[in-house]
Amino acid sequence: MILCMAAVLSLSLHAQDTIKLPAPDPAQSTMSVMDALANRHSVRSFSDKALSTDQLSLLLWAANGINREDGRLTAPTAMNRQDIQLYVCRKDGAYSYDAKQHCLKRVSTEDLRPAVAGDRQPFAKEAPVCLVIVSDSRKFGNSAAAADYGRIDAGYVSQNIYLAATAMGLATVARAMMDRERLAKGLGLVDEQMLLLNHPVGYGK
Ligand SMILES: Cc1cc2nc3c(=O)[nH]c(=O)nc-3n(C[C@H](O)[C@H](O)[C@H](O)COP(=O)(O)O)c2cc1C
């Protein structure tokens, strides 16, 4: 009996560690790319209204999800090395976005939004979701250009987030500012994983 209960408990804990996202539904937004470009702007004030799982699913797919049968992504990457890893920081913890499975994998139970915000821009921790863009330089081997490629690849993902958020009626801002040491530790990053940008996303107020 006790063993059975332990097994059920461990299964349910395990289930919470991976959150399967609903299939992304681009029909959620009808705004054209040109209108999204016309309306894109940075927002630095967020209400605490949560994003639905459908919204998060579409946002992550648009940011850096798989858009072709061969596993390539919505954002281009140098030599298709797919070095960009997206993290999702929320009140209930932090997750790594697995584009192949279109799911979230928990990396921390801590609310890391204060580490994303840092001391100088506390508004960022008010957003229900903070996306964090990391480039893994190991994907480029020992190439001297790894840092450049990583930063460029991060820029594409950042612009995807801006445009998708705009088209979905959400607010965001790209930020290089963050408490890198605390965030890298919280996310369990190694030295080769470069913390490049973050995007608080939510409803503007
Ligand atoms: C690489 C990069 C880093 C940025 N870092 C920050 C930041 O740390 N904090 C912030 O409030 N905005 C940051 N921004 C947003 C810019 O300040 C913003 O894009 C700029 O003021 C132009 O405003 P707009 O996005 O509304 O056109 C950053 C933008 C980029 C592209």
PDBQT file of the ligand as one rigid body, heavy atoms in Angstrom, charges set to zero:
ROOT
HETATM    1  C1  LIG A 301      20.070  44.316 -27.199  1.00  0.00    +0.000 C 
HETATM    2  C2  LIG A 301      19.011  45.127 -26.485  1.00  0.00    +0.000 A 
HETATM    3  C3  LIG A 301      19.104  45.289 -25.119  1.00  0.00    +0.000 A 
HETATM    4  C4  LIG A 301      18.110  45.996 -24.428  1.00  0.00    +0.000 A 
HETATM    5  N1  LIG A 301      18.163  46.075 -23.074  1.00  0.00    +0.000 NA
HETATM    6  C5  LIG A 301      17.199  46.735 -22.410  1.00  0.00    +0.000 A 
HETATM    7  C6  LIG A 301      17.205  46.735 -20.997  1.00  0.00    +0.000 A 
HETATM    8  O1  LIG A 301      18.042  46.142 -20.332  1.00  0.00    +0.000 OA
HETATM    9  N2  LIG A 301      16.199  47.401 -20.370  1.00  0.00    +0.000 N 
HETATM   10  C7  LIG A 301      15.213  48.050 -21.066  1.00  0.00    +0.000 A 
HETATM   11  O2  LIG A 301      14.336  48.634 -20.443  1.00  0.00    +0.000 OA
HETATM   12  N3  LIG A 301      15.172  48.044 -22.408  1.00  0.00    +0.000 NA
HETATM   13  C8  LIG A 301      16.140  47.401 -23.102  1.00  0.00    +0.000 A 
HETATM   14  N4  LIG A 301      16.103  47.330 -24.464  1.00  0.00    +0.000 N 
HETATM   15  C9  LIG A 301      14.980  47.953 -25.188  1.00  0.00    +0.000 C 
HETATM   16  C10 LIG A 301      15.414  49.251 -25.867  1.00  0.00    +0.000 C 
HETATM   17  O3  LIG A 301      15.677  50.226 -24.890  1.00  0.00    +0.000 OA
HETATM   18  C11 LIG A 301      14.296  49.711 -26.829  1.00  0.00    +0.000 C 
HETATM   19  O4  LIG A 301      14.170  48.767 -27.873  1.00  0.00    +0.000 OA
HETATM   20  C12 LIG A 301      14.600  51.074 -27.390  1.00  0.00    +0.000 C 
HETATM   21  O5  LIG A 301      14.495  52.082 -26.398  1.00  0.00    +0.000 OA
HETATM   22  C13 LIG A 301      13.668  51.460 -28.540  1.00  0.00    +0.000 C 
HETATM   23  O6  LIG A 301      12.299  51.432 -28.114  1.00  0.00    +0.000 OA
HETATM   24  P1  LIG A 301      11.233  50.513 -28.882  1.00  0.00    +0.000 P 
HETATM   25  O7  LIG A 301      11.613  49.069 -28.674  1.00  0.00    +0.000 OA
HETATM   26  O8  LIG A 301       9.918  50.842 -28.264  1.00  0.00    +0.000 OA
HETATM   27  O9  LIG A 301      11.323  50.864 -30.326  1.00  0.00    +0.000 OA
HETATM   28  C14 LIG A 301      17.053  46.608 -25.152  1.00  0.00    +0.000 A 
HETATM   29  C15 LIG A 301      16.982  46.426 -26.537  1.00  0.00    +0.000 A 
HETATM   30  C16 LIG A 301      17.914  45.684 -27.191  1.00  0.00    +0.000 A 
HETATM   31  C17 LIG A 301      17.774  45.461 -28.682  1.00  0.00    +0.000 C 
ENDROOT
TORSDOF 0
